[in-house]
Amino acid sequence: MTEPFDPKPPSPSLLSRLRASFLTGMVVILPVGLTIWLVWTVIGWIDAFVLPLVPARFNPEEYIGINLRGVGVIFLLLFTLLVGWVAKGLIGRSLIRWGETVVLRMPIVRSVYSGVKQIAETVFVQSDRSFEKACLIEYPRRGIWVIGFISTDTRGEVAEKAVTTSGLVSVFIPTTPNPTSGFLLFLPVEDVIELEMTLEDAAKLVISAGLVYPNAKDPTQPPDTAPMRAAE
């Protein structure tokens, strides 16, 4: 006579429960701890660079005798606001144009200045130049799919000389885990599949190497059909 089968799985051991609790704690602590450490370190770098340039009579540390981390950041913000306010005026714009004229005459310096200025304008200046939507394309060959970011409709000489039956779309293909580098592709409109996920969700998917999906459920699991069976 065979013993009846017990479907109840064995309860996890104490060591397994402790291991699960430890891993859960690491998942909670690591992002918070690394974020605090990174912010604290960057503030220290800014203080170390800015505070030596501030006259002693304006530095509050000279009066209270305590090293206040973040004072250099405050001075940098105030200085940046002042420069931005002056640059908006007529005199400021004239000085900037004169300074750029001088810099652009220097062979090596002008290349560095132009590149840094373009990056700063792209990151900080508010304009309509930004990615529009996330998309899915076949790259580097048919049958292999990658996530991309639609920037704009292709214009100018590239659109005029490309032999296509429809318009072209400029798509940026980011790399993992660093999405700031990648490839720029000009694709026919019919080869680009727009996604409903937001740009932030698509970026998380790329950075995490496919570990963080925008939907809460595991995409490998089949759709839930329990309500349909219950209705039948």
C-alpha atoms as an extended CHARMM CRD file, in Angstrom:
* protein
*
       232  EXT
         1         1  MET       CA              0.0000000000        0.0000000000        0.0000000000  PROA      1               0.0000000000
         2         2  THR       CA              1.4680000000        3.3160000000       -1.0830000000  PROA      2               0.0000000000
         3         3  GLU       CA              1.4990000000        6.3310000000        1.1520000000  PROA      3               0.0000000000
         4         4  PRO       CA             -0.7450000000        9.2510000000        0.1120000000  PROA      4               0.0000000000
         5         5  PHE       CA              1.0290000000       12.0520000000       -1.7320000000  PROA      5               0.0000000000
         6         6  ASP       CA              1.4080000000       15.2300000000        0.3330000000  PROA      6               0.0000000000
         7         7  PRO       CA              1.1720000000       18.2450000000       -2.0580000000  PROA      7               0.0000000000
         8         8  LYS       CA              2.3090000000       20.6640000000        0.6480000000  PROA      8               0.0000000000
         9         9  PRO       CA              5.9240000000       21.7220000000       -0.0480000000  PROA      9               0.0000000000
        10        10  PRO       CA              8.3970000000       21.5030000000        2.8260000000  PROA      10              0.0000000000
        11        11  SER       CA              8.8120000000       24.7170000000        4.8120000000  PROA      11              0.0000000000
        12        12  PRO       CA             12.0790000000       26.5520000000        4.1930000000  PROA      12              0.0000000000
        13        13  SER       CA             14.8070000000       26.1490000000        6.7380000000  PROA      13              0.0000000000
        14        14  LEU       CA             15.9870000000       28.8880000000        9.0590000000  PROA      14              0.0000000000
        15        15  LEU       CA             19.1090000000       29.4050000000        6.9570000000  PROA      15              0.0000000000
        16        16  SER       CA             17.0390000000       29.8570000000        3.7930000000  PROA      16              0.0000000000
        17        17  ARG       CA             14.7970000000       32.4180000000        5.4840000000  PROA      17              0.0000000000
        18        18  LEU       CA             17.8070000000       34.3330000000        6.7940000000  PROA      18              0.0000000000
        19        19  ARG       CA             19.3910000000       34.3150000000        3.3440000000  PROA      19              0.0000000000
        20        20  ALA       CA             16.1930000000       35.6180000000        1.7450000000  PROA      20              0.0000000000
        21        21  SER       CA             15.9050000000       38.3740000000        4.3510000000  PROA      21              0.0000000000
        22        22  PHE       CA             19.5510000000       39.3400000000        3.8410000000  PROA      22              0.0000000000
        23        23  LEU       CA             19.1540000000       39.5860000000        0.0520000000  PROA      23              0.0000000000
        24        24  THR       CA             15.9860000000       41.6340000000        0.4540000000  PROA      24              0.0000000000
        25        25  GLY       CA             17.7950000000       43.9970000000        2.7930000000  PROA      25              0.0000000000
        26        26  MET       CA             20.6530000000       44.3670000000        0.2930000000  PROA      26              0.0000000000
        27        27  VAL       CA             18.1940000000       45.2380000000       -2.4640000000  PROA      27              0.0000000000
        28        28  VAL       CA             16.7960000000       48.0230000000       -0.2620000000  PROA      28              0.0000000000
        29        29  ILE       CA             20.0710000000       49.2960000000        1.2130000000  PROA      29              0.0000000000
        30        30  LEU       CA             22.3730000000       49.2700000000       -1.8360000000  PROA      30              0.0000000000
        31        31  PRO       CA             20.4760000000       51.7840000000       -4.0410000000  PROA      31              0.0000000000
        32        32  VAL       CA             19.9130000000       54.1570000000       -1.1310000000  PROA      32              0.0000000000
        33        33  GLY       CA             23.4570000000       53.8420000000        0.1870000000  PROA      33              0.0000000000
        34        34  LEU       CA             25.1180000000       54.2590000000       -3.1980000000  PROA      34              0.0000000000
        35        35  THR       CA             22.9460000000       57.2640000000       -4.0180000000  PROA      35              0.0000000000
        36        36  ILE       CA             23.8030000000       58.9830000000       -0.7340000000  PROA      36              0.0000000000
        37        37  TRP       CA             27.5020000000       58.1880000000       -1.1620000000  PROA      37              0.0000000000
        38        38  LEU       CA             27.5440000000       59.5100000000       -4.7350000000  PROA      38              0.0000000000
        39        39  VAL       CA             25.7460000000       62.7480000000       -3.8410000000  PROA      39              0.0000000000
        40        40  TRP       CA             27.9710000000       63.2700000000       -0.7880000000  PROA      40              0.0000000000
        41        41  THR       CA             31.1220000000       62.6700000000       -2.8530000000  PROA      41              0.0000000000
        42        42  VAL       CA             30.0960000000       65.0210000000       -5.6680000000  PROA      42              0.0000000000
        43        43  ILE       CA             29.2690000000       67.7660000000       -3.1470000000  PROA      43              0.0000000000
        44        44  GLY       CA             32.7250000000       67.2870000000       -1.6130000000  PROA      44              0.0000000000
        45        45  TRP       CA             34.3850000000       67.6220000000       -5.0230000000  PROA      45              0.0000000000
        46        46  ILE       CA             32.4980000000       70.8320000000       -5.7550000000  PROA      46              0.0000000000
        47        47  ASP       CA             33.3800000000       72.2730000000       -2.3410000000  PROA      47              0.0000000000
        48        48  ALA       CA             37.0570000000       71.4110000000       -2.8110000000  PROA      48              0.0000000000
        49        49  PHE       CA             37.0910000000       73.2080000000       -6.1660000000  PROA      49              0.0000000000
        50        50  VAL       CA             34.9100000000       76.2380000000       -5.4000000000  PROA      50              0.0000000000
        51        51  LEU       CA             35.7710000000       77.1900000000       -1.8080000000  PROA      51              0.0000000000
        52        52  PRO       CA             39.4550000000       78.0590000000       -2.5140000000  PROA      52              0.0000000000
        53        53  LEU       CA             38.1900000000       80.5940000000       -5.0840000000  PROA      53              0.0000000000
        54        54  VAL       CA             35.8370000000       82.3050000000       -2.6010000000  PROA      54              0.0000000000
        55        55  PRO       CA             37.3030000000       85.2350000000       -0.6210000000  PROA      55              0.0000000000
        56        56  ALA       CA             37.7540000000       84.4110000000        3.0580000000  PROA      56              0.0000000000
        57        57  ARG       CA             35.4300000000       87.1870000000        4.2190000000  PROA      57              0.0000000000
        58        58  PHE       CA             32.5210000000       85.5990000000        2.3200000000  PROA      58              0.0000000000
        59        59  ASN       CA             33.1800000000       82.0690000000        3.5410000000  PROA      59              0.0000000000
        60        60  PRO       CA             30.9990000000       81.2530000000        6.5850000000  PROA      60              0.0000000000
        61        61  GLU       CA             33.4940000000       78.5890000000        7.6880000000  PROA      61              0.0000000000
        62        62  GLU       CA             35.9160000000       81.3640000000        8.6440000000  PROA      62              0.0000000000
        63        63  TYR       CA             33.4570000000       82.6500000000       11.2600000000  PROA      63              0.0000000000
        64        64  ILE       CA             32.0110000000       79.4320000000       12.7210000000  PROA      64              0.0000000000
        65        65  GLY       CA             35.1010000000       77.2380000000       12.3850000000  PROA      65              0.0000000000
        66        66  ILE       CA             33.1480000000       74.2380000000       11.1080000000  PROA      66              0.0000000000
        67        67  ASN       CA             33.5130000000       72.5600000000        7.7350000000  PROA      67              0.0000000000
        68        68  LEU       CA             30.0360000000       72.8370000000        6.2500000000  PROA      68              0.0000000000
        69        69  ARG       CA             29.7150000000       70.5090000000        3.3000000000  PROA      69              0.0000000000
        70        70  GLY       CA             27.5960000000       72.0410000000        0.5650000000  PROA      70              0.0000000000
        71        71  VAL       CA             28.6660000000       75.6810000000        0.9710000000  PROA      71              0.0000000000
        72        72  GLY       CA             30.6540000000       75.4510000000       -2.2520000000  PROA      72              0.0000000000
        73        73  VAL       CA             27.5780000000       74.1370000000       -4.0500000000  PROA      73              0.0000000000
        74        74  ILE       CA             25.5710000000       77.1600000000       -2.8630000000  PROA      74              0.0000000000
        75        75  PHE       CA             28.2770000000       79.5530000000       -4.0960000000  PROA      75              0.0000000000
        76        76  LEU       CA             28.3820000000       77.7310000000       -7.4400000000  PROA      76              0.0000000000
        77        77  LEU       CA             24.6120000000       78.0040000000       -7.8480000000  PROA      77              0.0000000000
        78        78  LEU       CA             24.6460000000       81.7130000000       -7.0150000000  PROA      78              0.0000000000
        79        79  PHE       CA             27.5200000000       82.3300000000       -9.4180000000  PROA      79              0.0000000000
        80        80  THR       CA             25.7520000000       80.3890000000      -12.1720000000  PROA      80              0.0000000000
        81        81  LEU       CA             22.5590000000       82.4130000000      -11.6620000000  PROA      81              0.0000000000
        82        82  LEU       CA             24.5470000000       85.6350000000      -11.8120000000  PROA      82              0.0000000000
        83        83  VAL       CA             26.3130000000       84.6280000000      -15.0230000000  PROA      83              0.0000000000
        84        84  GLY       CA             23.0220000000       83.5650000000      -16.5980000000  PROA      84              0.0000000000
        85        85  TRP       CA             21.3730000000       86.8520000000      -15.6350000000  PROA      85              0.0000000000
        86        86  VAL       CA             24.2580000000       88.8820000000      -17.0810000000  PROA      86              0.0000000000
        87        87  ALA       CA             24.3680000000       86.7500000000      -20.2500000000  PROA      87              0.0000000000
        88        88  LYS       CA             20.7300000000       87.5830000000      -21.0030000000  PROA      88              0.0000000000
        89        89  GLY       CA             21.4740000000       91.3000000000      -21.1580000000  PROA      89              0.0000000000
        90        90  LEU       CA             22.8070000000       93.2290000000      -24.1220000000  PROA      90              0.0000000000
        91        91  ILE       CA             26.2420000000       93.7580000000      -22.5880000000  PROA      91              0.0000000000
        92        92  GLY       CA             26.5000000000       90.1180000000      -21.5740000000  PROA      92              0.0000000000
        93        93  ARG       CA             25.6040000000       88.8640000000      -25.0480000000  PROA      93              0.0000000000
        94        94  SER       CA             28.1760000000       91.2030000000      -26.5810000000  PROA      94              0.0000000000
        95        95  LEU       CA             30.8830000000       89.9560000000      -24.2070000000  PROA      95              0.0000000000
        96        96  ILE       CA             29.9920000000       86.3310000000      -24.9410000000  PROA      96              0.0000000000
        97        97  ARG       CA             30.1360000000       86.8970000000      -28.7010000000  PROA      97              0.0000000000
        98        98  TRP       CA             33.5070000000       88.6340000000      -28.3390000000  PROA      98              0.0000000000
        99        99  GLY       CA             34.8440000000       85.8470000000      -26.1400000000  PROA      99              0.0000000000
       100       100  GLU       CA             33.6500000000       83.1510000000      -28.5430000000  PROA      100             0.0000000000
       101       101  THR       CA             35.2910000000       84.9680000000      -31.4280000000  PROA      101             0.0000000000
       102       102  VAL       CA             38.6020000000       84.8840000000      -29.5850000000  PROA      102             0.0000000000
       103       103  VAL       CA             38.2350000000       81.2280000000      -28.5780000000  PROA      103             0.0000000000
       104       104  LEU       CA             37.2240000000       80.0680000000      -32.0730000000  PROA      104             0.0000000000
       105       105  ARG       CA             40.4990000000       81.4390000000      -33.4460000000  PROA      105             0.0000000000
       106       106  MET       CA             42.5080000000       79.0000000000      -31.3350000000  PROA      106             0.0000000000
       107       107  PRO       CA             43.0180000000       75.7100000000      -33.2400000000  PROA      107             0.0000000000
       108       108  ILE       CA             42.7770000000       73.1550000000      -30.3860000000  PROA      108             0.0000000000
       109       109  VAL       CA             40.7720000000       75.1680000000      -27.8800000000  PROA      109             0.0000000000
       110       110  ARG       CA             37.9490000000       75.8400000000      -30.3400000000  PROA      110             0.0000000000
       111       111  SER       CA             37.3480000000       72.1140000000      -30.8820000000  PROA      111             0.0000000000
       112       112  VAL       CA             37.0840000000       71.4760000000      -27.1400000000  PROA      112             0.0000000000
       113       113  TYR       CA             34.9020000000       74.5500000000      -26.5880000000  PROA      113             0.0000000000
       114       114  SER       CA             32.5270000000       73.7200000000      -29.4470000000  PROA      114             0.0000000000
       115       115  GLY       CA             32.0560000000       70.1460000000      -28.2610000000  PROA      115             0.0000000000
       116       116  VAL       CA             31.4620000000       71.0910000000      -24.6220000000  PROA      116             0.0000000000
       117       117  LYS       CA             29.0690000000       73.8840000000      -25.6300000000  PROA      117             0.0000000000
       118       118  GLN       CA             27.0320000000       71.5710000000      -27.8340000000  PROA      118             0.0000000000
       119       119  ILE       CA             26.7470000000       68.9950000000      -25.0420000000  PROA      119             0.0000000000
       120       120  ALA       CA             25.7410000000       71.6650000000      -22.5040000000  PROA      120             0.0000000000
       121       121  GLU       CA             23.0960000000       73.1150000000      -24.8130000000  PROA      121             0.0000000000
       122       122  THR       CA             21.6880000000       69.6590000000      -25.5060000000  PROA      122             0.0000000000
       123       123  VAL       CA             21.4880000000       68.7190000000      -21.8060000000  PROA      123             0.0000000000
       124       124  PHE       CA             20.5420000000       71.9860000000      -20.0830000000  PROA      124             0.0000000000
       125       125  VAL       CA             18.8180000000       74.2470000000      -22.6010000000  PROA      125             0.0000000000
       126       126  GLN       CA             15.0710000000       73.6310000000      -22.6960000000  PROA      126             0.0000000000
       127       127  SER       CA             13.9390000000       73.1590000000      -26.2750000000  PROA      127             0.0000000000
       128       128  ASP       CA             11.9730000000       70.7970000000      -28.4570000000  PROA      128             0.0000000000
       129       129  ARG       CA             15.0940000000       68.7860000000      -29.2990000000  PROA      129             0.0000000000
       130       130  SER       CA             14.4950000000       65.5830000000      -27.3990000000  PROA      130             0.0000000000
       131       131  PHE       CA             13.6070000000       61.9820000000      -28.0430000000  PROA      131             0.0000000000
       132       132  GLU       CA              9.9780000000       61.5420000000      -29.0180000000  PROA      132             0.0000000000
       133       133  LYS       CA              9.1600000000       57.8810000000      -28.3460000000  PROA      133             0.0000000000
       134       134  ALA       CA             10.7090000000       54.5060000000      -27.7320000000  PROA      134             0.0000000000
       135       135  CYS       CA             10.6210000000       52.0710000000      -30.6310000000  PROA      135             0.0000000000
       136       136  LEU       CA             11.5100000000       48.5580000000      -31.7010000000  PROA      136             0.0000000000
       137       137  ILE       CA             13.5920000000       47.8190000000      -34.8090000000  PROA      137             0.0000000000
       138       138  GLU       CA             15.3900000000       44.8650000000      -36.3350000000  PROA      138             0.0000000000
       139       139  TYR       CA             19.1270000000       45.3970000000      -35.8980000000  PROA      139             0.0000000000
       140       140  PRO       CA             21.8240000000       44.4090000000      -36.8270000000  PROA      140             0.0000000000
       141       141  ARG       CA             19.9160000000       41.9320000000      -39.0150000000  PROA      141             0.0000000000
       142       142  ARG       CA             16.4240000000       40.6150000000      -39.5840000000  PROA      142             0.0000000000
       143       143  GLY       CA             15.0790000000       38.6070000000      -36.6770000000  PROA      143             0.0000000000
       144       144  ILE       CA             17.0960000000       40.4320000000      -33.9940000000  PROA      144             0.0000000000
       145       145  TRP       CA             15.1920000000       43.1810000000      -32.2000000000  PROA      145             0.0000000000
       146       146  VAL       CA             16.5770000000       46.1390000000      -30.2660000000  PROA      146             0.0000000000
       147       147  ILE       CA             15.0640000000       49.1060000000      -28.4780000000  PROA      147             0.0000000000
       148       148  GLY       CA             15.7140000000       52.5380000000      -29.9220000000  PROA      148             0.0000000000
       149       149  PHE       CA             14.6890000000       56.1380000000      -29.3370000000  PROA      149             0.0000000000
       150       150  ILE       CA             13.0460000000       58.1260000000      -32.1080000000  PROA      150             0.0000000000
       151       151  SER       CA             14.6470000000       61.5570000000      -32.3010000000  PROA      151             0.0000000000
       152       152  THR       CA             13.2380000000       63.3330000000      -35.3760000000  PROA      152             0.0000000000
       153       153  ASP       CA             12.1940000000       62.8280000000      -38.9520000000  PROA      153             0.0000000000
       154       154  THR       CA             15.3000000000       62.7390000000      -41.1160000000  PROA      154             0.0000000000
       155       155  ARG       CA             15.8200000000       66.0060000000      -42.9750000000  PROA      155             0.0000000000
       156       156  GLY       CA             18.3380000000       67.7360000000      -45.2030000000  PROA      156             0.0000000000
       157       157  GLU       CA             20.8500000000       66.0440000000      -47.4560000000  PROA      157             0.0000000000
       158       158  VAL       CA             20.4900000000       62.6480000000      -45.7890000000  PROA      158             0.0000000000
       159       159  ALA       CA             16.7510000000       62.5090000000      -46.5170000000  PROA      159             0.0000000000
       160       160  GLU       CA             17.2110000000       63.8200000000      -50.0470000000  PROA      160             0.0000000000
       161       161  LYS       CA             19.9030000000       61.3870000000      -51.1680000000  PROA      161             0.0000000000
       162       162  ALA       CA             18.6070000000       58.2440000000      -49.4130000000  PROA      162             0.0000000000
       163       163  VAL       CA             16.7280000000       56.0310000000      -51.8600000000  PROA      163             0.0000000000
       164       164  THR       CA             13.4900000000       55.0760000000      -50.1020000000  PROA      164             0.0000000000
       165       165  THR       CA              9.8270000000       54.8150000000      -51.0220000000  PROA      165             0.0000000000
       166       166  SER       CA              8.7980000000       56.5810000000      -47.8020000000  PROA      166             0.0000000000
       167       167  GLY       CA             10.2700000000       59.0130000000      -45.3090000000  PROA      167             0.0000000000
       168       168  LEU       CA             13.1650000000       58.2690000000      -42.9970000000  PROA      168             0.0000000000
       169       169  VAL       CA             13.2310000000       58.4130000000      -39.2030000000  PROA      169             0.0000000000
       170       170  SER       CA             16.3330000000       59.1720000000      -37.1220000000  PROA      170             0.0000000000
       171       171  VAL       CA             16.6580000000       56.5050000000      -34.4150000000  PROA      171             0.0000000000
       172       172  PHE       CA             19.2620000000       56.3570000000      -31.6560000000  PROA      172             0.0000000000
       173       173  ILE       CA             20.2280000000       52.8390000000      -30.5430000000  PROA      173             0.0000000000
       174       174  PRO       CA             21.6680000000       52.9390000000      -26.9860000000  PROA      174             0.0000000000
       175       175  THR       CA             24.1660000000       50.4570000000      -25.6030000000  PROA      175             0.0000000000
       176       176  THR       CA             23.9430000000       48.4710000000      -22.3730000000  PROA      176             0.0000000000
       177       177  PRO       CA             24.5820000000       49.3850000000      -19.5620000000  PROA      177             0.0000000000
       178       178  ASN       CA             25.6850000000       52.8690000000      -20.6980000000  PROA      178             0.0000000000
       179       179  PRO       CA             22.8060000000       54.3900000000      -22.7140000000  PROA      179             0.0000000000
       180       180  THR       CA             24.7310000000       57.6040000000      -23.4370000000  PROA      180             0.0000000000
       181       181  SER       CA             26.6900000000       55.8100000000      -26.1790000000  PROA      181             0.0000000000
       182       182  GLY       CA             25.1910000000       54.0550000000      -29.1440000000  PROA      182             0.0000000000
       183       183  PHE       CA             24.4670000000       54.2640000000      -32.8490000000  PROA      183             0.0000000000
       184       184  LEU       CA             22.4880000000       56.6660000000      -35.0340000000  PROA      184             0.0000000000
       185       185  LEU       CA             20.4070000000       54.9420000000      -37.6970000000  PROA      185             0.0000000000
       186       186  PHE       CA             18.2470000000       56.3810000000      -40.4710000000  PROA      186             0.0000000000
       187       187  LEU       CA             15.4030000000       53.9280000000      -41.0250000000  PROA      187             0.0000000000
       188       188  PRO       CA             12.3290000000       53.8630000000      -43.2600000000  PROA      188             0.0000000000
       189       189  VAL       CA              9.1550000000       54.6710000000      -41.3770000000  PROA      189             0.0000000000
       190       190  GLU       CA              7.6360000000       51.2470000000      -42.0330000000  PROA      190             0.0000000000
       191       191  ASP       CA             10.6000000000       49.5080000000      -40.3540000000  PROA      191             0.0000000000
       192       192  VAL       CA             10.0830000000       51.3090000000      -37.0410000000  PROA      192             0.0000000000
       193       193  ILE       CA              7.5770000000       49.9560000000      -34.5050000000  PROA      193             0.0000000000
       194       194  GLU       CA              6.5960000000       52.5300000000      -31.8890000000  PROA      194             0.0000000000
       195       195  LEU       CA              6.1940000000       51.2700000000      -28.3140000000  PROA      195             0.0000000000
       196       196  GLU       CA              3.6570000000       52.3530000000      -25.7360000000  PROA      196             0.0000000000
       197       197  MET       CA              6.1940000000       52.3320000000      -22.8820000000  PROA      197             0.0000000000
       198       198  THR       CA              7.6160000000       55.6660000000      -21.7820000000  PROA      198             0.0000000000
       199       199  LEU       CA             11.1640000000       56.7740000000      -22.5180000000  PROA      199             0.0000000000
       200       200  GLU       CA             12.0550000000       56.2830000000      -18.8440000000  PROA      200             0.0000000000
       201       201  ASP       CA             10.8150000000       52.6880000000      -18.8670000000  PROA      201             0.0000000000
       202       202  ALA       CA             12.7000000000       51.9570000000      -22.0710000000  PROA      202             0.0000000000
       203       203  ALA       CA             15.8840000000       53.4310000000      -20.5940000000  PROA      203             0.0000000000
       204       204  LYS       CA             15.4830000000       51.2590000000      -17.4800000000  PROA      204             0.0000000000
       205       205  LEU       CA             15.0980000000       48.2080000000      -19.6740000000  PROA      205             0.0000000000
       206       206  VAL       CA             18.2870000000       49.0170000000      -21.5700000000  PROA      206             0.0000000000
       207       207  ILE       CA             20.3590000000       49.9200000000      -18.4930000000  PROA      207             0.0000000000
       208       208  SER       CA             19.2750000000       46.8040000000      -16.5750000000  PROA      208             0.0000000000
       209       209  ALA       CA             20.1150000000       44.5350000000      -19.5340000000  PROA      209             0.0000000000
       210       210  GLY       CA             16.5340000000       43.2730000000      -19.6870000000  PROA      210             0.0000000000
       211       211  LEU       CA             16.1020000000       42.6590000000      -15.9630000000  PROA      211             0.0000000000
       212       212  VAL       CA             13.6670000000       45.5210000000      -15.2910000000  PROA      212             0.0000000000
       213       213  TYR       CA             10.5640000000       45.4970000000      -17.4740000000  PROA      213             0.0000000000
       214       214  PRO       CA              7.9930000000       48.3050000000      -17.5060000000  PROA      214             0.0000000000
       215       215  ASN       CA              5.1290000000       45.9140000000      -16.8010000000  PROA      215             0.0000000000
       216       216  ALA       CA              4.7930000000       44.5180000000      -13.3070000000  PROA      216             0.0000000000
       217       217  LYS       CA              4.3140000000       40.9120000000      -14.4530000000  PROA      217             0.0000000000
       218       218  ASP       CA              7.0470000000       38.6650000000      -15.7600000000  PROA      218             0.0000000000
       219       219  PRO       CA              6.8410000000       38.9670000000      -19.5680000000  PROA      219             0.0000000000
       220       220  THR       CA              7.8010000000       35.3030000000      -19.9410000000  PROA      220             0.0000000000
       221       221  GLN       CA              4.5950000000       34.1890000000      -18.2410000000  PROA      221             0.0000000000
       222       222  PRO       CA              1.4430000000       33.5700000000      -20.3380000000  PROA      222             0.0000000000
       223       223  PRO       CA             -1.4950000000       35.9600000000      -19.9060000000  PROA      223             0.0000000000
       224       224  ASP       CA             -3.8280000000       35.3290000000      -17.0090000000  PROA      224             0.0000000000
       225       225  THR       CA             -6.8560000000       33.4360000000      -18.2700000000  PROA      225             0.0000000000
       226       226  ALA       CA             -8.3700000000       32.5150000000      -14.8860000000  PROA      226             0.0000000000
       227       227  PRO       CA            -11.2470000000       35.0440000000      -15.1430000000  PROA      227             0.0000000000
       228       228  MET       CA            -12.1370000000       33.6750000000      -18.5880000000  PROA      228             0.0000000000
       229       229  ARG       CA            -12.2930000000       30.1000000000      -17.2860000000  PROA      229             0.0000000000
       230       230  ALA       CA            -14.3800000000       31.1890000000      -14.3160000000  PROA      230             0.0000000000
       231       231  ALA       CA            -16.8520000000       32.8970000000      -16.6390000000  PROA      231             0.0000000000
       232       232  GLU       CA            -17.2180000000       29.7380000000      -18.6620000000  PROA      232             0.0000000000
